[in-house]
Amino acid sequence: MNLINALPFQFASGATQAVLHGSIPIQNRGVVGWGGAAELSTYDLSIAPNGTHRTKLGVYADADIDVVPTFGVVAGARVDYFKETVGTVISPRLALRWKPRPDQTVRLAWEQGYRSPTVIETDLYVPSIPGGSARLARRSTNSSSMKE
């Protein structure tokens, strides 16, 4: 049972994922990394009957380059495609790395990430309580703060 509204709650899920990644050294100055992933998640949720699956595809690339022996730059981006929700999302990143001594590193970084909405967030179905929505509508209609 669901503790919020005492509705029966049943849940089953599955996921299939494929990942490919690698890196290529750039002489003695750094490395370029790359990769991609494909994921299919399936759902059977009693409280989200329309949320049956999610398809996600993503690719990324980044470079970690030493400009000089004590200073480096890391730059990259990830592109994700969320088929059933928001479409394409780009997540860039940039970092500067300074090594004042061989055993110390100071890093300044910026990146932007994204979290796709869950099946519950996009497909939640909660049946209304009999008479509950009608009372709310009457109360809203009679509200003096509403504008027409």
N, C-alpha and C positions, 0 to 999 in steps of 0.2 A: 504494500500500500504506500501511496505517496502521503507523506505527513502534512503537506500543505493543504490539500483539499480532499483528502481521503479517496482519491481516484485510484483505480488499479494501475500499477506501473509495471510494465514489462520491458526488458531491454536485451537486445542482442546486437553484436557488432562484429565486423571483420575488416581487415586491411591487407592490401597487397601493395608492395612497394618495390621499386627498382631504383638503384643508385649507381652512378658512375662518376668517378672523380680521379683527378691526377694532378701532377705538377711537372713543370719543366724548369730546370735550373737555367739561369742566365749568367753564364760564365761564373765568375766569383763574386758577382754583385747582387744576387738575389734569386728570387724564384717567382714563377707565375703559376698560380693554381687555378683549376677549372673543375667544373662538375655539373651534374644535373640529376634530377630525381623526378620520378613519376609515381603518383600514389592514388589508389582507388580505395576509398573507405565506404563500407556499406553499413546501414543502420536499420534496425527494426525497433522503433521506440513507440510505445503505446501513447505517449503524450506528444509525439511529433510525427504523426502518421504520414505527412507529406515529405518529410526529410529522409529519403531512402538511401542517398549516396552523396559522396563528395569526390570530385576529380581535381587533383592538384598537380600541376607541372611546374618545374622550376629549373633554372640554370643560373650559374654564377661564375664569375671570374674575378681574380684579384692578383695584384702584383705587390711583392715586398722587395723593394729595391734599396740598396745602400748607395746613396748619392756620393758620400765620402765615408771613410771608415767609421766615423763617429756620428753620422746622421743618416737616417733612412726615412723612406716614405712608403706607406701601405695604402693602396687605393683599390677599390673594387666595387662591384655592384651585383645584386641578385635580382632576377626578374622571375616573378611567380605568376601563374595563371590559375585562378580559382574559378572553375567553370560555372558552378551553380550559384555563386554569390557575387563577387565584386569584379571579376574579370582580371585584368592585368595590373600588377603592382610592382613598382621598382623600388628597391631598397639600396641606396648608395652608402658607401663608407669611405672614410679618409682618416689616416693616422700619421703623425709625425713622431719619429723615434730618435732620441738623442742619448748617446752613451758617453757621459763625462769621464767614466773610468770603465775598464773592461768588465768589472763585476757589478756595474750599475746601469740601469736604463730608465730614462724618463720618457713617458709616452703621453701624448696629447691626442685624443681620438674623438671623432664624431661619426655617428651612423644613424640611419633611420631604419626602423623595422616596422613590420606589420603583422598583426594576428588576425587571421580570417575568423569571421563569426562562426560559432558552433551551430550544430543542428538545432539545439534547444533555443539558441538566440534567434534563429531565423524561422523555425517551423513549429514553435511551441503551440499546442492546441489545448486550451483550457475551456471546457464548456461552461457557459454561464449558469449561474444559480437561478433556478426558476423565479421570475419576478424581480430578480436583482438588477438586471440591466434596465428594466422598465422604470424602476424607482430612480435609478441614477439619471435616466433621461429626463424624467419629470422634474427632478430637482435641478438639473442643469437648465432646462427650459425656463423655469420660473426664476432663475437667478437674475438679480438686477444688474449684475456685473457683465452679463453677456451682451454683445452688440450684434445687431442683425445686419 
